[in-house]
Amino acid sequence: MLNISQEKLNKKVDLSGYKSAQRVFHHRHYKWFNRILLGFSILLIIILFLPWTQTVSGKGSVTTLSPEHRPQTIQSPIPGKIESWYVQEGDYVNKGDTILHISEVNNQYLDPLLVERTGEQLTAKSGSVESYRGKIGSLGAQINAINNERALKIQQATNKLKQARLKVKSDSIDLEAAGTNLQIAKTQFERIRQLQEEGLKALPDLEQARLKLQETQARHISAQNRLLASENEIVNARLEINRIQAEYNDKISKTESEMFTAQSNQFDAELQVSKLENDFTNYSIRNKLYYILAPQNGYINRALRAGIGETFKEGERLVGIMPSDFQLAVETFVRPLDVPLLHKGEKVRVQFDGWPAIVFSGWENLSFGTYGARVVAIENFISENGLYRVLLTPDPGDHPWPKDVRIGSGARTLALLEDVPIWYEIWRNLNGFPPNYYQPEQAATEKY
């Protein structure tokens, strides 16, 4: 009966004589129920005041701590054609082992003797450079010889000029002496002529004086001619000096022009040598790229380009490799609201896919099948999924992570924050409040 009527049947009808009524209306079961209810209430109140660790949950996957230890693909920096494979999927390779051999598909590099012929061109052009250097040295020596010869010629012409100047001085002195003698001869002739007119001198004496005067005049004129000739020799000596300078300057200019031409050819040859050296080095390195080598120790995951004779472009992925030496880590993603609560070095519990676990998010000591980790990096920029990426590494003070866990498998994480009563955590979740913001002492110490 629902017992909703105002007329109570059990108060008007006596049912105590019935066995069923005696069992139903027995009052002892109320005491046990009340005791159980009271005990449960007391236990619930005690539980509400137990400590509870606030957590920040996230989902992620297993990865490696170092980027170089993560799964990678091997590309070819040049286009080519697959000639032969030296490995199979699942094989273990050491660093430097040959994975596959490719051949050239570019028409510019099809010549199998390209490196040797480029080396021959480089040797020939290097010899040309040495020849130009020798020619430049010879032209320089020739210029020095011409300079020395010019100096000697100029010195010789200068000496002639000095001789001409000294001769001019000597002839000028002779001219002065001849002029003095001429003046004396004129005076004597005039005196004898007067004496002859007065009858004191004979006519032969006058003739002799006239002859002496004429001789003196002739010597005076001869001295003038010699002086003019000496002065002309000075002019000729100066002209000779100028001619020598002009002649040898022309020779030096021509030789320098040839030397500059040789230098220009040398620089052009050196430029071609530099280009050939660059080509020779590039061709030599390109020949080494025909063999794709393992960048590090690891396992061949998958051949992305199969078959023989298949062509590919530069930068195309050929094969995947998984490094054998690595340190496990977990990348997990948390909400932007929870990012300020996480700090480097904080403890995190990790649950791996495939490893059964019983998780009490607030009581990590009672959790089973979870492993300890610590925060090593927090991304500063939001990811494409709208969450922030956090990188975790194994906690050295906790149980080691499973050895059989594979990179890429899923993982769930619980970051341990502040300890609060359970009632506070229930109230916070009912109101949709975030966990308490706090900063651990270690983070505060590192900041300052």
C-alpha positions in Angstrom: 0.0 0.0 0.0 1.1 3.5 -0.7 -0.2 4.8 2.6 -1.4 8.0 1.1 -5.0 7.9 2.4 -6.1 9.9 5.5 -8.0 6.9 6.8 -5.4 4.7 8.5 -6.5 1.1 8.2 -4.0 -0.2 10.7 -5.6 2.0 13.3 -9.2 0.7 12.8 -8.4 -2.9 12.2 -6.4 -5.1 14.6 -3.9 -7.0 12.6 -1.8 -8.2 15.4 -3.2 -11.7 15.3 -1.8 -12.4 11.9 1.7 -13.8 11.5 2.4 -11.6 8.5 1.4 -8.5 10.4 3.6 -9.5 13.3 6.6 -9.8 10.9 5.8 -6.5 9.0 5.1 -4.4 12.0 8.0 -5.6 14.0 9.9 -2.4 15.2 13.4 -3.9 15.8 14.6 -3.4 12.1 14.3 0.4 12.5 17.0 0.3 15.1 19.5 -1.5 12.8 18.6 0.7 9.8 19.1 3.8 11.9 22.4 2.5 13.1 23.6 1.7 9.6 22.4 5.1 8.4 24.1 6.9 11.3 27.4 5.0 10.7 27.3 5.7 7.0 26.6 9.4 7.7 29.5 9.6 10.2 31.8 7.7 7.7 30.7 10.1 4.9 31.4 13.1 7.1 34.9 11.7 7.9 35.5 11.0 4.2 34.6 14.6 3.3 37.4 15.9 5.6 40.0 13.5 4.2 42.8 15.1 2.1 42.3 15.0 -1.6 45.0 15.9 -4.2 43.8 18.2 -6.9 44.8 17.0 -10.4 45.0 18.2 -13.9 44.2 15.5 -16.4 45.3 15.2 -19.9 45.6 12.8 -22.8 48.6 12.2 -25.0 51.0 9.7 -26.4 54.4 8.1 -25.8 57.3 9.9 -27.5 61.0 10.4 -26.9 62.7 13.1 -24.9 65.2 14.1 -27.6 63.9 15.1 -31.1 66.7 13.2 -32.8 65.5 9.9 -31.2 62.0 10.1 -32.6 60.8 8.1 -35.6 62.0 9.8 -38.8 62.1 9.3 -42.5 65.1 9.3 -44.7 65.0 11.6 -47.8 67.3 11.9 -50.8 68.6 15.5 -51.4 68.8 14.8 -55.2 66.3 13.2 -57.6 67.1 9.7 -58.7 66.0 6.2 -59.6 66.1 3.3 -57.2 68.7 0.7 -58.4 68.9 -1.8 -55.4 67.8 -2.3 -51.8 70.2 -3.5 -49.2 67.8 -3.9 -46.2 64.3 -5.2 -45.5 61.6 -3.9 -43.3 62.3 -4.7 -39.6 66.1 -5.0 -40.2 68.5 -3.4 -37.6 71.0 -1.0 -39.1 74.0 0.8 -37.7 74.9 4.4 -38.4 76.5 4.6 -41.8 75.1 1.3 -43.2 73.9 1.4 -46.8 70.1 1.3 -47.1 69.7 1.6 -50.9 71.5 2.6 -54.0 70.1 5.1 -56.5 71.2 6.3 -59.9 71.2 9.7 -61.7 68.2 10.9 -63.7 69.3 14.5 -64.4 70.8 14.9 -67.9 73.5 17.2 -66.6 75.1 14.5 -64.4 74.6 11.4 -66.5 78.3 11.2 -67.6 79.9 8.5 -65.4 83.4 10.2 -65.8 82.1 13.6 -64.9 84.2 14.0 -61.8 87.4 12.8 -63.6 86.9 15.1 -66.6 86.2 18.0 -64.3 89.4 17.2 -62.5 91.3 17.3 -65.8 89.8 20.6 -66.7 90.7 21.9 -63.2 94.4 20.8 -63.7 94.6 22.4 -67.1 93.2 25.7 -66.0 95.4 25.7 -62.9 98.4 25.3 -65.3 97.1 28.3 -67.3 97.1 30.3 -64.1 100.7 29.3 -63.4 101.7 30.3 -67.0 100.1 33.7 -66.6 101.9 34.2 -63.3 105.2 33.4 -65.0 104.5 35.8 -67.8 103.6 38.5 -65.3 106.9 37.9 -63.5 108.8 38.1 -66.8 107.1 41.3 -67.8 107.8 42.8 -64.4 111.5 41.9 -64.8 111.4 43.5 -68.3 110.0 46.7 -66.8 112.7 46.8 -64.2 115.4 46.3 -67.0 113.8 49.1 -69.1 113.8 51.4 -66.0 117.4 50.7 -65.4 118.3 51.3 -69.0 116.4 54.5 -69.0 118.2 55.6 -65.9 121.6 55.0 -67.6 120.6 56.7 -70.8 119.2 59.7 -68.9 122.4 59.8 -66.9 124.5 59.7 -70.1 122.4 62.5 -71.7 122.7 64.5 -68.5 126.5 64.2 -68.6 126.5 65.4 -72.1 124.3 68.3 -71.0 126.8 69.2 -68.3 129.7 68.9 -70.8 127.8 71.2 -73.2 127.2 73.7 -70.4 130.9 73.6 -69.4 131.9 74.1 -73.1 129.5 77.0 -73.3 131.3 78.6 -70.3 134.7 77.9 -71.9 133.6 79.3 -75.3 132.1 82.3 -73.6 135.5 83.0 -71.9 137.3 82.5 -75.3 134.8 84.9 -76.8 135.5 87.5 -74.1 139.2 87.1 -74.7 138.7 87.3 -78.5 136.7 90.5 -78.0 139.4 92.0 -75.8 142.0 91.1 -78.4 139.8 92.6 -81.1 139.5 95.8 -79.1 143.3 96.0 -78.6 143.9 95.3 -82.3 141.5 98.1 -83.3 143.2 100.5 -80.9 146.7 99.6 -82.2 145.4 99.8 -85.8 144.0 103.3 -85.2 147.2 104.5 -83.5 149.5 103.2 -86.3 147.2 104.7 -89.0 147.4 108.1 -87.3 151.1 107.8 -87.0 151.4 106.7 -90.6 149.3 109.8 -91.7 151.7 111.9 -89.6 154.6 110.2 -91.4 155.9 108.6 -88.3 155.1 105.0 -89.4 155.7 103.3 -92.7 153.0 101.9 -94.8 154.1 98.3 -94.2 153.6 98.8 -90.5 150.1 100.0 -91.3 149.4 96.9 -93.5 150.8 94.6 -90.9 148.5 96.2 -88.2 145.5 95.9 -90.6 146.3 92.2 -91.1 146.5 91.6 -87.4 143.2 93.4 -86.9 141.6 91.1 -89.5 143.0 88.0 -87.9 141.8 89.2 -84.6 138.3 89.8 -86.0 138.3 86.3 -87.6 139.2 84.7 -84.2 136.5 86.7 -82.5 133.9 85.5 -85.1 135.3 81.9 -84.7 134.8 82.2 -80.9 131.2 83.4 -81.5 130.6 80.5 -83.7 132.0 78.0 -81.2 129.8 79.6 -78.4 126.7 79.3 -80.6 127.6 75.7 -81.4 128.1 74.9 -77.7 124.7 76.5 -76.8 123.2 74.5 -79.6 124.7 71.4 -78.0 123.0 72.3 -74.7 119.7 72.4 -76.6 120.4 69.1 -78.3 121.3 67.5 -75.0 118.0 68.6 -73.4 116.1 67.4 -76.4 118.0 64.0 -76.1 117.0 63.7 -72.5 113.3 64.4 -73.4 113.5 61.9 -76.3 115.0 59.2 -74.0 112.3 59.7 -71.4 109.5 59.6 -74.0 111.0 56.6 -75.7 111.4 54.5 -72.6 108.1 55.7 -71.1 106.5 54.3 -74.3 108.3 51.0 -73.8 107.4 50.8 -70.2 103.7 51.6 -71.0 103.5 48.9 -73.6 105.1 46.4 -71.3 102.8 47.4 -68.4 99.9 47.1 -70.7 100.9 43.5 -71.6 101.4 42.8 -67.9 98.0 44.1 -67.0 96.5 42.0 -69.8 98.3 39.0 -68.4 97.0 39.8 -64.9 93.4 40.2 -66.2 93.8 36.8 -67.9 95.2 35.4 -64.7 92.3 36.6 -62.7 89.9 35.2 -65.2 91.7 31.9 -65.1 91.6 31.9 -61.3 87.9 32.6 -61.4 87.4 29.6 -63.8 89.6 27.5 -61.5 87.4 28.5 -58.5 84.3 27.5 -60.4 85.8 24.2 -61.5 86.9 23.5 -57.9 83.3 24.2 -56.8 81.9 21.9 -59.6 84.5 19.2 -58.8 83.6 19.3 -55.1 79.8 19.3 -55.8 80.2 16.4 -58.3 82.3 14.4 -55.8 79.7 15.0 -53.0 76.9 14.2 -55.4 78.5 10.8 -56.2 78.4 10.0 -52.5 74.7 10.8 -52.4 74.0 7.9 -54.7 74.1 5.6 -51.6 71.5 6.3 -49.0 73.1 5.7 -45.5 71.5 5.2 -42.1 71.8 8.5 -40.1 71.8 6.6 -36.8 71.4 3.1 -35.2 67.8 1.9 -35.5 65.2 -0.3 -37.1 63.8 0.0 -40.6 60.1 0.6 -40.2 58.7 0.9 -43.7 59.9 1.3 -47.2 57.9 4.3 -48.5 59.3 3.8 -52.1 59.4 0.2 -53.3 60.6 -1.6 -56.3 63.5 -1.2 -58.7 63.6 1.5 -61.3 61.1 3.8 -59.5 62.0 7.4 -59.8 61.5 10.1 -57.1 62.1 13.9 -56.7 64.6 15.5 -54.3 63.3 15.7 -50.7 60.9 12.8 -51.2 60.6 10.3 -48.3 62.1 7.0 -49.1 62.2 4.9 -45.9 61.2 5.2 -42.3 63.6 4.4 -39.4 63.1 4.1 -35.7 66.2 4.9 -33.6 67.2 2.1 -31.2 68.7 4.3 -28.5 66.2 6.6 -27.0 64.7 7.9 -23.7 61.0 7.6 -23.4 58.8 10.6 -22.7 55.1 11.4 -22.8 53.6 14.3 -24.5 50.2 15.2 -23.0 47.8 18.0 -23.8 46.0 20.1 -21.2 43.4 22.8 -21.3 44.5 26.4 -21.4 42.8 26.9 -18.1 45.1 24.4 -16.4 48.4 25.6 -17.9 49.2 28.2 -15.2 48.9 25.4 -12.6 51.8 23.3 -14.1 55.4 24.0 -13.4 58.6 22.3 -14.4 59.7 19.5 -12.1 56.1 18.7 -10.8 55.1 15.1 -10.3 52.6 13.5 -12.7 51.0 10.1 -12.8 50.9 8.3 -16.2 48.6 5.5 -17.3 49.7 3.7 -20.5 47.3 2.1 -22.9 47.5 -1.7 -22.6 48.6 -1.7 -18.9 45.5 -2.2 -16.7 45.2 0.4 -14.0 43.0 1.4 -11.1 43.2 5.1 -10.7 42.1 7.3 -7.8 42.9 10.8 -9.1 43.1 12.3 -5.7 44.7 9.4 -3.9 47.8 8.6 -5.9 49.0 6.2 -3.2 46.0 4.0 -3.8 46.3 4.0 -7.6 47.5 0.8 -9.2 49.1 0.5 -12.6 50.2 4.1 -12.9 53.8 5.3 -13.3 55.5 8.4 -12.0 56.7 11.2 -14.2 57.9 14.8 -14.0 57.2 17.9 -16.1 60.3 18.9 -18.2 58.7 21.3 -20.8 55.5 23.3 -21.2 54.7 24.7 -24.6 54.2 28.4 -24.8 52.0 28.4 -27.9 48.7 26.6 -28.2 48.5 23.5 -30.5 46.2 22.9 -33.4 43.8 20.9 -31.1 43.2 23.9 -28.9 45.3 22.5 -26.0 48.8 23.1 -24.7 51.5 20.5 -25.0 53.4 19.3 -21.9 56.4 17.0 -22.1 56.9 14.4 -19.3 59.9 12.2 -18.4 60.2 9.2 -16.0 60.4 10.1 -12.4 63.8 8.6 -11.2 62.3 8.2 -7.7 59.4 6.1 -8.8 59.0 2.7 -10.5 60.5 2.5 -13.9 58.2 2.7 -16.9 57.3 -0.6 -18.8 60.1 -1.7 -21.2 57.6 -2.9 -23.7 55.7 0.3 -24.1 55.9 1.5 -27.7 56.4 5.0 -29.1 53.1 6.4 -30.3 50.9 4.4 -27.9 48.3 6.4 -25.9 48.7 7.7 -22.4 46.6 9.4 -19.8 48.1 11.8 -17.3 47.2 13.2 -13.9 49.3 16.2 -12.7 49.3 16.3 -8.9 48.6 19.8 -7.5 47.6 21.0 -4.0 46.1 18.9 -1.2 42.5 20.0 -0.3 39.6 18.4 1.7 37.3 16.2 -0.3 34.3 18.4 0.5 36.1 21.4 -1.1 36.9 19.4 -4.2 33.3 18.4 -4.5 32.1 22.0 -4.0 34.7 23.2 -6.6 33.6 20.7 -9.2 29.9 21.4 -8.6 30.6 25.1 -9.2 32.9 24.5 -12.2 35.9 26.3 -10.5 39.4 25.5 -11.7 41.9 23.9 -9.3 43.7 26.2 -6.8 46.4 28.3 -8.4 49.6 27.9 -6.6 53.4 28.1 -7.2 55.7 25.6 -5.6 58.8 26.7 -3.7 61.1 25.2 -6.3 59.5 27.2 -9.1 59.7 30.4 -7.1 63.4 29.7 -6.3 64.3 29.1 -9.9 62.4 32.3 -11.0 64.5 34.5 -8.8 
